[in-house]
Amino acid sequence: MGRGSHGCSVVGSLVVLLCLGSAAAQKASTWKTLSGDSPLVIAKGGFSGLFPDSSEFAYGSAPGAALWCDVQLTKDSVGICLPDINMDNCTVISSVDPKGIKTYNVNGVPVKGWFPMDYNSTELLQQVFLKQPILSRTVRFDGLPIVPVEDVLSKYKTPAVWLNVQHDSFYSQFKLNMRSYILSVSKQFVVDYISSPEVNFLNSLLGRVSKKTKLVFRFLDEQTVEPSTNQTYGSILKNLTFIKTFASGILVPKHYILPVTQDNYLQPHTSVVDDAHNAGLEIYAADFANDFLLSYNYSYDPLVEYLSFIDNGAFSVDGVLTDFPITPSEAIGCFSNLNGSKTDHAKPLVISHNGASGDYPDCTDLAYQKAVADGADVIDCPIQVTKDGIPICMSSIDLGDVTNVATSQFASQTTVINDIKAAPGVYSFNLTWEDISKNLKPKISNPMSKYDLYRNPRNRNEGNFMRLSDFLEFTKGKDLSGVMISIERAAFMAEKLGFGVVDAVIKALDDSGYNKQTAQKVMIQSTNSSVLVKFKQQTKYNLVYMVEEDVRDAAPSSIADIKKFADAVSVNTMSVYPVTDNFLTNQTNSLVQSLQSAGLPVYVYVLMNEFVSQPYDFFSDATQQINAYVKRPDGGVDGVITDFPATAHRYRLNSCMNMGNNTPGFMMAPQPGGLIENMPGAAQPPSVAPLPPLTESDVVEPPLPPVNNNAKAPASSHAAIRMRTDVLVLVTLMLCASLMI
């Protein structure tokens, strides 16, 4: 029996994204797979990174990938797809039958829970529903029915179906014959792959299934004992010629190929791929998911991880088993064989955010060096000032945010400055440049630390701070189209610190020769129109107005005012794609189109690779995030401001950029509100009011105040206490002297 096309209508607009092309169809090239064909993308339980594993939605949302089904058997020998033999992990069975909990010995391990063979198929298919077992994933699609194996084999548009039998020997204890069931469905339907971690089970199928069906031996952890041979899987791996007698391929955890250290950094690849290919075995890698903790070497970019398994110059696995089939599809179809590619599509403009701050501490020499090496077009320097009046590149005015000042000899020099924030801090203007550069270490930013996601721990305190003059000297002669200097709190610096930041930046640019060159554009960015107005009066630099408010559009009067002092505008992600409960809403924001229609390029800030920073509609994939902003249906942005310039630069090299109507579905921008529309009404997140427009009053500011030459930096709490003590001593001495008189 053939397969249907049910998949492309299951979840409406979402599947439009995935139905328009397969990874294998996008590029004809020579791969280092055993066959020379492109690697197979295997969707574990369908698109299980988004929908409950093995649900109708999950299978219907991965039509370009092979569909994986973990086969379980019911009491009446009906096959169902469930990712775990313990149904409590993936269904609502505990609420349906709270007294049905039992403990069984599964491959030598006692497991407590609810098991399929204790229920007949009618009970499970009609009364028990699926749920999302991974806590970081949305539960708003929970409640979908369990899918029979026969449905996966017949209803969904897919290049292949892969049946995995994990527990044949366990089911045999209950007089349930997995072998008979698999042979039965193999006679009725096309089964492309059958895998199992049990040698005897695969041996029992040999010669009894179609010659077109590939048998694949699945490896578990190296120290786990295989029940048929009583050998560890690590031992069996040393005898691939034995496996070749009953299987055409092997499926291994990805760490078999690229192991990691205890602190989660990559080690050199093993020889297992070459060993398998030399033995005539295909090799597939498992355990891929965009929202699992990746090796720090990948900088939270799942695309890079897939490329390291399929396009590393040394080998390619024959397929990957993944919860997120969209990302390996884009890796194979659009991002493979790009090494040495000279095709740079120039859009979007890649602007660093504090250098490559996703990999090194903000605004350090190492962060800037990596940003340049990673292909940033523009690198940025946010300006702060020291106690001795030196402008420096530092992402926060509070040294506690970006240095180890809290554990230094300056820890006691805290002060509260309500103009900045209510909490105490040690500020850049409390210390001299020598204090900072010689006594403090940088501290890497970890914006997602509340989710226990940390950046490059080995280098969390590496690098050197840079003065603005150092930064400008570094950028000279680099392969950059420009530099961006960001200025905030200019009025505070003028009134309270006696520091004219605009004049200081202009002088530094003049001293470095930037006012007399055209090779690199100088961009000045600020949320304060008064800063940009002053620069426009004195220079011809490119001025970027940063809109810090969440807005849906800009009133014509506000755009007219912006045009008076700015050449471009940067806007936050919320103003481009409004979000509710981490889903894109169906609200239409016209801000980008309105600004571009007025001749103002638009840059979006700040893009991060960590999946928790992205709406679910971007599939935990930083490349999909960039693609969404660049190919937005109502007008894409002109540039991205990002902590991870390498990801944005790689996006520009992709071979699917200008394919027009032939663009594969996995490289099309998501439809805002597309996921929400496919939720049951009760599961939909609360609707949110439309964002306000940007008005002229949001933009217009009074001119910067003159520099107060009599101003002194606010004293730290430590200094203030010392001053008060000195005064008390002086008063006491004066009183004593008067008494003596």
C-alpha positions in Angstrom: 0.0 0.0 0.0 1.2 3.5 -0.8 1.4 6.6 1.4 -1.0 9.4 1.5 -0.5 13.2 1.5 -2.3 13.7 4.8 0.7 15.5 6.3 0.3 18.7 4.4 -3.2 19.5 5.7 -2.8 18.6 9.4 -1.6 21.9 10.8 -2.5 24.4 8.2 -0.1 27.3 7.8 2.7 25.7 9.8 3.0 22.8 7.3 3.2 25.3 4.4 6.6 26.1 5.9 7.7 22.5 5.7 5.8 21.0 2.7 7.5 22.9 -0.1 10.7 21.0 -0.5 12.9 18.3 1.0 16.6 18.7 2.0 17.7 16.1 -0.5 16.1 17.8 -3.4 17.9 21.1 -3.0 21.4 20.4 -4.0 23.1 17.8 -6.1 26.6 17.2 -4.7 29.0 14.5 -3.7 28.6 13.6 -0.1 31.0 11.5 2.1 28.2 9.2 3.0 28.4 5.5 2.2 26.2 5.8 -0.9 27.3 9.3 -1.9 23.8 10.6 -1.5 22.8 13.4 0.9 22.2 12.4 4.5 18.8 11.3 5.6 16.8 13.5 8.0 14.9 11.3 10.4 12.1 13.1 12.4 12.0 11.4 15.8 8.3 11.0 16.5 7.7 13.6 13.8 8.4 17.2 14.6 8.6 16.3 18.3 10.6 19.4 19.2 7.4 21.4 18.9 4.5 19.0 19.1 4.1 16.0 21.4 6.3 13.1 20.3 4.5 10.7 17.9 1.4 12.9 17.6 -0.6 13.5 14.5 0.6 17.2 14.5 4.2 16.1 14.8 4.0 13.5 12.0 2.1 15.9 9.8 4.7 18.7 10.2 7.7 16.8 8.9 6.8 15.7 5.4 10.3 16.2 4.0 11.9 13.9 6.5 11.8 10.1 7.3 9.2 9.5 10.0 10.4 7.6 13.1 8.0 5.5 15.2 8.9 3.9 18.5 6.7 0.8 18.3 4.9 -0.3 21.4 2.3 -3.1 21.7 -1.0 -3.0 23.5 -2.6 -6.0 25.4 -4.4 -7.0 22.2 -1.3 -6.8 20.0 -2.0 -3.5 18.3 1.0 -1.4 17.4 1.1 2.2 18.5 3.8 4.9 18.3 5.0 6.1 21.7 8.5 7.4 22.6 8.7 5.6 25.9 7.5 2.2 27.2 6.6 4.0 30.4 3.5 5.9 29.3 3.6 8.3 32.3 6.4 10.2 30.6 4.5 11.0 27.4 0.8 10.6 28.0 -1.9 11.6 30.6 -2.4 8.0 31.6 -1.8 8.7 35.3 -4.9 10.9 35.4 -7.0 8.4 33.4 -6.1 5.4 35.5 -4.4 6.6 38.7 -4.4 3.1 40.2 -2.8 1.4 37.2 0.7 2.1 38.2 3.0 -1.0 38.3 6.7 -1.9 38.5 8.3 -4.1 35.9 11.9 -5.2 35.2 12.9 -3.6 31.9 16.2 -5.0 30.7 17.4 -5.5 34.2 16.2 -2.2 35.5 13.0 -1.8 37.7 10.7 0.8 36.2 7.7 2.1 37.9 4.9 3.5 35.8 2.1 2.7 33.3 2.8 0.3 30.4 1.1 -0.2 27.0 0.7 -4.0 27.3 -1.6 -3.5 30.4 -4.2 -1.8 28.2 -6.1 -2.8 25.1 -6.0 -0.6 22.0 -9.5 0.8 22.4 -8.7 2.2 25.8 -5.5 3.9 24.7 -6.6 5.2 21.4 -9.9 6.7 22.7 -9.2 7.7 26.3 -5.5 8.4 26.6 -3.9 11.5 25.1 -0.3 12.6 24.5 1.6 15.3 26.3 5.0 17.0 25.9 7.5 15.4 28.2 10.3 18.0 27.8 9.8 20.9 30.3 11.4 23.5 28.1 8.8 22.9 25.3 5.3 24.2 25.0 2.4 22.2 26.5 -0.2 24.1 24.4 -0.5 21.2 21.9 -1.0 18.6 24.6 -4.1 16.4 24.4 -3.6 14.9 20.9 -4.5 11.2 20.4 -2.1 8.3 20.2 -1.3 7.3 16.6 -1.4 3.7 15.4 1.7 2.4 13.6 -0.5 1.7 10.5 -1.4 5.4 10.3 2.2 6.4 10.1 2.8 3.9 7.4 -0.1 5.0 5.2 -1.3 8.5 5.9 1.6 10.8 5.8 3.6 12.2 2.9 7.2 11.1 3.7 10.2 9.8 1.8 10.6 6.9 4.3 9.2 5.4 7.5 11.5 4.1 10.2 10.2 1.6 12.8 12.2 1.3 16.0 11.7 -1.7 18.3 13.3 -1.0 21.6 12.0 -3.7 23.8 11.3 -7.0 22.0 12.5 -9.2 24.8 10.5 -7.3 27.3 7.2 -7.7 25.4 7.9 -11.4 24.9 7.5 -11.9 28.7 3.8 -11.0 28.2 3.3 -13.3 25.3 3.3 -10.4 22.9 5.2 -11.2 19.7 6.8 -8.1 18.3 8.4 -10.0 15.5 5.1 -11.3 14.2 3.6 -7.8 14.4 6.5 -6.2 12.4 6.3 -8.9 9.8 2.6 -8.5 9.4 2.8 -4.7 8.8 5.8 -5.2 6.5 3.5 -7.3 4.3 0.8 -4.6 4.2 2.9 -1.5 3.9 6.3 -0.2 2.8 8.7 -0.2 5.8 11.9 1.5 4.8 13.9 1.0 8.0 13.7 -1.2 11.1 16.0 -0.6 14.0 16.5 -2.3 17.3 19.2 -2.5 20.1 18.6 -6.2 20.3 20.7 -8.5 18.1 18.3 -11.5 18.2 15.4 -9.4 17.1 17.1 -8.2 14.0 18.4 -11.7 13.2 14.9 -13.0 13.4 13.8 -10.6 10.6 16.7 -11.4 8.3 15.4 -12.8 5.1 11.7 -12.3 6.2 11.2 -8.7 5.3 11.6 -7.0 1.9 15.1 -6.7 0.5 14.4 -2.9 0.3 13.9 -2.7 4.0 17.1 -1.7 5.8 17.8 -3.4 9.2 19.8 -1.1 11.5 21.4 -2.1 14.8 20.9 0.6 17.4 23.7 1.2 19.9 22.9 2.4 23.4 25.5 3.8 25.9 28.8 2.0 25.8 28.5 0.4 29.2 24.9 -0.9 28.7 24.7 -4.7 28.2 23.0 -5.9 25.0 20.5 -8.6 26.2 21.1 -11.1 23.3 24.8 -11.4 23.5 25.4 -10.3 27.1 28.1 -8.0 25.8 28.3 -4.2 26.3 27.6 -2.0 23.3 31.1 -0.7 23.6 32.4 -4.2 23.0 30.1 -4.9 20.1 31.3 -1.7 18.4 34.7 -3.3 18.0 33.2 -6.1 15.9 31.4 -4.3 13.1 31.9 -7.3 10.7 29.6 -9.2 13.1 26.9 -6.5 12.8 27.2 -6.6 9.0 26.0 -10.2 9.1 22.5 -9.1 10.1 22.2 -5.3 9.5 23.0 -2.8 6.8 23.6 0.0 9.1 24.1 1.2 12.7 22.5 4.0 14.7 24.8 5.5 17.4 24.5 8.3 20.0 26.2 11.3 18.6 28.9 11.3 21.3 30.2 8.0 19.8 31.3 10.2 16.9 32.1 13.6 18.5 32.7 13.1 22.2 32.7 16.0 24.6 34.7 16.7 27.8 33.2 16.8 31.2 32.9 20.6 30.9 31.1 20.2 27.6 33.7 21.0 25.0 34.3 19.0 21.9 37.1 16.4 21.7 38.6 15.2 18.4 36.2 13.0 16.3 36.5 9.2 16.6 37.0 6.8 13.7 33.6 5.2 14.1 32.2 6.7 10.9 35.1 5.6 8.8 35.1 2.2 10.5 31.4 1.7 9.7 31.8 2.8 6.1 34.9 0.5 5.7 32.7 -2.3 7.0 30.1 -1.5 4.4 27.7 -0.2 7.0 25.7 3.0 6.9 25.9 5.0 10.1 23.2 7.2 11.6 23.7 9.6 14.5 21.1 10.1 17.2 20.2 12.4 20.1 19.9 15.7 18.2 17.6 18.4 19.5 17.9 22.2 19.1 16.7 22.8 22.7 19.2 20.4 24.4 22.5 21.8 25.8 24.9 21.7 22.9 28.7 21.7 23.2 30.0 25.2 23.9 32.0 25.0 20.7 28.7 25.4 18.7 27.9 28.7 20.4 24.3 27.6 20.8 23.9 27.3 17.1 22.3 23.9 16.2 23.0 24.4 12.5 26.8 24.3 13.3 26.3 21.0 15.2 24.6 19.3 12.2 27.3 20.6 9.8 30.0 19.1 12.0 28.4 15.7 11.4 27.6 16.0 7.7 30.0 18.6 6.2 33.3 18.7 8.0 35.6 17.8 5.2 36.5 14.4 6.7 33.3 12.4 6.8 29.5 12.5 6.7 27.1 10.4 8.6 24.4 8.8 6.5 21.6 10.4 8.5 20.6 12.2 11.7 17.8 11.4 14.2 16.4 14.7 15.4 13.5 16.3 17.2 13.8 19.3 14.9 13.9 18.1 11.3 13.8 21.6 9.9 17.4 22.4 11.0 19.2 19.5 9.4 17.1 20.0 6.3 18.4 23.6 6.0 21.9 22.4 6.8 21.8 19.8 4.0 19.8 21.8 1.5 21.2 25.4 1.9 24.3 25.5 4.1 26.5 22.5 3.0 29.6 22.8 1.0 29.9 26.5 1.7 33.6 26.4 2.8 35.5 28.7 0.5 32.3 30.0 -1.0 32.6 33.6 -2.3 28.9 34.0 -2.7 27.9 36.7 -0.1 24.4 38.0 -0.5 25.3 41.2 1.4 22.0 41.2 3.3 21.5 41.6 6.2 24.1 44.0 7.4 25.8 42.1 10.3 26.4 44.4 13.3 28.0 43.1 16.4 26.6 43.7 19.9 29.5 44.3 22.2 31.7 42.3 19.8 31.1 38.6 19.6 29.7 38.7 23.1 28.1 35.3 22.8 31.6 33.8 22.9 33.8 36.3 24.9 33.3 39.0 27.5 31.7 42.1 26.2 33.8 44.7 24.4 37.1 43.0 25.1 39.9 42.6 22.5 39.0 38.9 22.2 35.3 39.7 21.5 36.2 42.2 18.8 38.8 39.9 17.2 36.3 37.1 17.0 33.6 39.4 15.6 35.9 40.4 12.8 37.0 36.8 12.1 33.3 35.7 12.2 32.4 38.1 9.3 30.8 41.0 11.1 30.4 44.0 8.8 30.3 46.5 11.6 31.7 46.2 15.1 30.4 48.3 17.9 31.7 50.3 20.9 29.3 51.4 23.6 30.9 54.4 25.4 31.4 54.8 29.1 33.8 57.2 30.8 36.4 56.7 33.5 37.2 58.8 36.6 40.1 60.4 34.7 37.9 61.3 31.7 38.9 58.5 29.3 36.2 57.2 27.0 36.2 53.3 27.0 34.2 50.6 25.3 32.1 48.9 27.9 28.5 47.5 27.6 27.4 48.7 31.1 28.1 51.8 33.1 27.9 49.6 36.2 31.2 47.6 36.5 29.4 45.0 38.5 27.6 43.8 35.3 30.7 43.3 33.2 33.7 42.9 35.5 34.8 41.1 38.7 34.7 44.4 40.7 32.5 42.7 43.3 35.4 40.5 44.4 38.1 43.2 43.9 39.7 45.8 46.2 37.1 48.2 44.8 34.1 46.2 46.0 33.4 48.7 48.8 33.2 51.7 46.5 29.5 51.3 45.8 27.1 54.2 45.5 23.5 54.7 44.7 22.8 57.1 41.8 19.1 57.3 41.2 19.7 58.9 37.7 21.1 55.5 36.7 19.4 52.9 39.0 18.1 52.5 42.5 20.4 49.7 43.4 24.0 50.4 44.5 26.8 49.9 42.0 30.5 50.7 41.2 30.5 52.8 38.1 33.1 53.3 35.4 33.4 56.9 36.5 34.3 55.8 40.1 37.6 54.3 38.9 40.5 55.5 36.7 41.4 53.7 33.5 44.5 52.3 35.3 42.3 51.0 38.1 40.0 49.2 35.6 42.6 47.9 33.1 45.2 46.7 35.6 43.0 45.4 38.5 39.8 44.1 37.1 38.9 41.1 34.9 36.1 41.1 32.4 33.0 38.9 33.0 31.1 37.3 30.1 27.5 38.2 29.8 25.0 35.5 30.5 21.5 36.9 29.7 19.9 33.4 29.9 21.5 32.3 33.1 18.1 32.0 34.8 17.6 29.0 32.5 21.0 27.6 33.4 22.4 28.5 30.0 25.9 29.9 30.2 28.3 31.1 27.6 31.8 29.7 27.0 32.7 29.1 30.6 36.4 28.4 29.8 36.7 32.0 28.6 34.3 33.7 30.9 37.0 36.1 32.3 39.3 36.3 29.3 40.3 39.3 27.3 41.4 42.9 27.8 39.3 46.1 28.1 39.7 48.7 25.4 39.7 52.5 25.4 37.9 54.1 22.4 41.3 55.0 21.0 42.4 51.3 21.2 39.2 50.2 19.5 39.6 52.7 16.7 43.2 51.7 16.2 42.2 48.0 16.2 39.6 48.5 13.5 41.9 50.2 11.0 42.7 48.0 8.1 40.3 45.3 9.2 37.8 43.8 6.7 34.9 45.9 8.0 32.4 48.2 6.3 32.2 50.3 9.4 32.2 50.9 13.1 29.3 51.8 15.4 29.8 53.9 18.5 26.8 53.9 20.9 26.3 56.7 23.3 23.8 56.8 26.2 23.5 59.1 29.3 25.2 62.0 27.5 23.1 64.6 29.6 24.1 62.9 32.8 27.8 62.9 31.9 27.6 66.6 31.0 25.8 67.7 34.1 27.0 65.3 36.8 30.4 64.3 35.6 31.5 67.4 33.6 32.2 65.2 30.6 31.2 66.1 27.1 30.9 62.7 25.5 30.0 63.9 22.0 33.0 66.2 21.9 35.2 63.4 23.3 34.0 60.9 20.6 34.5 63.4 17.8 38.0 64.1 19.0 38.9 60.4 19.2 37.6 59.9 15.7 39.6 62.9 14.5 42.8 61.7 16.2 42.4 58.3 14.6 41.9 59.7 11.2 38.3 58.5 10.8 37.2 61.9 9.8 39.4 61.8 6.7 38.7 58.3 5.4 35.8 56.7 3.5 36.8 53.0 3.6 34.9 52.4 6.8 31.6 54.1 7.6 31.3 55.7 11.1 27.9 55.0 12.6 26.8 56.8 15.8 23.9 55.1 17.6 21.8 56.5 20.5 18.3 56.4 22.0 18.6 60.1 22.5 17.8 62.3 19.6 19.6 65.2 21.3 22.9 63.3 20.9 22.3 62.6 17.2 21.3 66.2 16.6 24.6 67.5 18.0 26.5 65.0 15.9 24.6 66.1 12.8 25.6 69.7 13.5 29.3 68.9 13.8 30.0 65.8 11.6 28.9 63.9 8.5 28.8 60.5 10.2 26.0 58.0 9.7 23.5 58.5 12.5 21.3 55.6 13.9 18.3 56.3 16.1 17.6 53.5 18.5 13.9 53.1 19.4 13.8 51.5 22.8 10.0 51.4 23.1 7.9 48.5 21.9 5.9 50.0 19.1 3.8 48.7 16.2 4.3 51.7 13.8 5.6 55.2 13.7 3.4 58.3 13.2 4.2 60.3 10.1 5.2 63.3 12.3 7.7 61.1 14.3 9.2 59.8 11.1 9.6 63.3 9.8 11.3 64.3 12.9 13.7 61.3 12.8 14.6 62.1 9.3 15.9 65.5 10.5 18.7 63.9 12.5 19.1 60.2 11.6 20.1 58.1 8.6 18.8 54.8 9.9 16.8 53.3 12.8 17.3 50.3 15.0 14.3 48.7 16.6 13.8 45.8 19.1 12.5 42.4 18.1 9.1 42.9 19.8 8.4 45.9 17.4 8.9 43.6 14.4 7.3 40.4 15.7 5.0 40.9 18.7 4.9 37.9 21.0 2.5 36.5 23.6 3.6 33.7 25.8 6.6 33.1 23.5 4.4 32.7 20.4 4.2 35.1 17.5 0.9 36.9 17.4 -1.1 37.6 14.3 -0.8 41.3 14.8 0.5 43.2 11.8 3.3 45.7 12.8 4.0 48.2 10.0 7.0 49.9 11.7 9.6 48.4 9.4 7.7 49.2 6.2 6.9 52.8 7.4 10.6 53.5 8.2 11.9 52.0 5.0 9.3 53.8 2.9 10.8 57.0 4.3 14.3 56.0 3.2 15.4 54.9 6.6 17.2 51.4 6.8 16.0 49.3 9.7 18.3 47.2 12.0 16.8 44.8 14.6 18.3 44.2 18.0 19.4 42.1 19.9 19.5 38.6 18.3 20.9 35.8 20.5 21.4 32.1 19.7 20.1 30.7 22.9 16.8 29.0 22.1 15.0 30.3 25.1 15.5 33.9 23.7 13.4 33.0 20.6 9.6 32.5 20.0 8.6 28.9 19.5 7.8 29.9 15.9 11.5 30.0 15.2 12.0 26.3 16.1 14.8 26.9 18.6 17.0 27.7 15.6 19.0 30.9 15.4 19.2 30.6 11.6 15.4 30.4 11.4 15.3 33.5 13.6 17.4 35.5 11.2 15.5 34.2 8.2 12.3 35.4 9.8 13.5 38.9 10.2 15.2 39.1 6.8 12.3 37.5 4.8 9.4 38.8 6.8 6.4 38.8 4.4 5.6 42.5 5.0 9.2 43.6 4.6 12.4 42.4 6.0 15.0 44.3 8.0 18.2 45.7 6.5 20.5 44.6 9.3 20.8 42.6 12.5 22.5 43.5 15.7 23.7 40.3 17.3 25.8 38.7 20.0 26.7 36.0 17.5 28.0 37.5 14.3 29.1 34.1 12.9 25.6 32.9 12.7 24.4 35.9 10.8 27.3 35.9 8.5 26.8 32.2 7.7 23.2 33.0 6.9 24.3 35.4 4.2 26.2 32.7 2.5 23.4 30.2 2.2 22.7 28.8 -1.3 18.9 29.2 -0.9 18.9 33.0 -0.5 17.7 34.1 -3.9 15.6 31.1 -5.1 12.4 33.1 -5.4 9.4 30.8 -5.9 11.7 27.8 -5.7 12.8 28.6 -2.1 12.4 25.4 -0.1 9.7 25.5 2.6 12.2 25.2 5.4 13.7 28.6 4.4 10.5 30.5 4.3 9.6 33.0 7.0 7.0 31.8 9.6 3.4 33.1 9.3 2.8 35.3 12.4 0.1 33.7 14.5 0.4 30.4 12.6 1.1 28.2 15.6 -1.5 29.9 17.7 -4.2 29.3 15.0 -3.6 25.6 15.3 -4.1 25.4 19.0 -7.5 24.4 20.5 -9.2 27.6 21.7 -8.8 26.8 25.4 -5.1 26.2 24.9 -4.4 29.5 23.1 -2.3 32.1 25.0 -4.1 35.3 26.1 -4.5 37.9 23.4 -2.5 41.1 23.9 -3.5 44.7 23.1 -1.8 46.2 20.0 1.4 48.0 20.7 1.2 51.8 20.6 2.7 53.8 17.7 5.9 55.8 18.0 4.8 59.5 18.4 6.7 62.7 17.9 6.7 63.2 21.7 8.7 60.0 22.0 11.3 61.3 19.7 11.7 65.1 20.4 14.1 66.0 23.2 15.6 69.3 24.5 19.2 70.0 23.5 22.0 68.5 25.5 22.9 70.6 28.5 26.3 72.4 28.5 29.1 70.6 30.2 29.3 71.5 33.9 33.0 72.1 34.4 32.5 72.3 38.1 30.9 68.9 38.4 32.6 66.0 40.2 31.8 62.4 39.9 29.4 61.2 42.6 31.3 59.9 45.5 31.1 56.2 46.4 29.5 55.1 49.6 33.0 54.3 51.0 34.3 57.8 50.1 31.2 59.5 51.4 31.6 57.7 54.8 35.2 58.7 54.9 34.3 62.4 54.2 31.7 62.4 56.9 34.2 60.9 59.4 36.8 63.5 58.5 34.2 66.2 59.1 33.3 64.7 62.5 36.9 64.6 63.5 37.4 68.2 62.5 34.4 69.4 64.4 35.5 67.5 67.5 39.0 69.1 67.3 37.5 72.5 67.0 35.2 71.9 70.0 38.2 70.7 72.1 40.2 73.7 71.1 37.4 76.1 72.1 37.0 74.5 75.5 40.8 74.8 76.1 40.5 78.5 75.3 
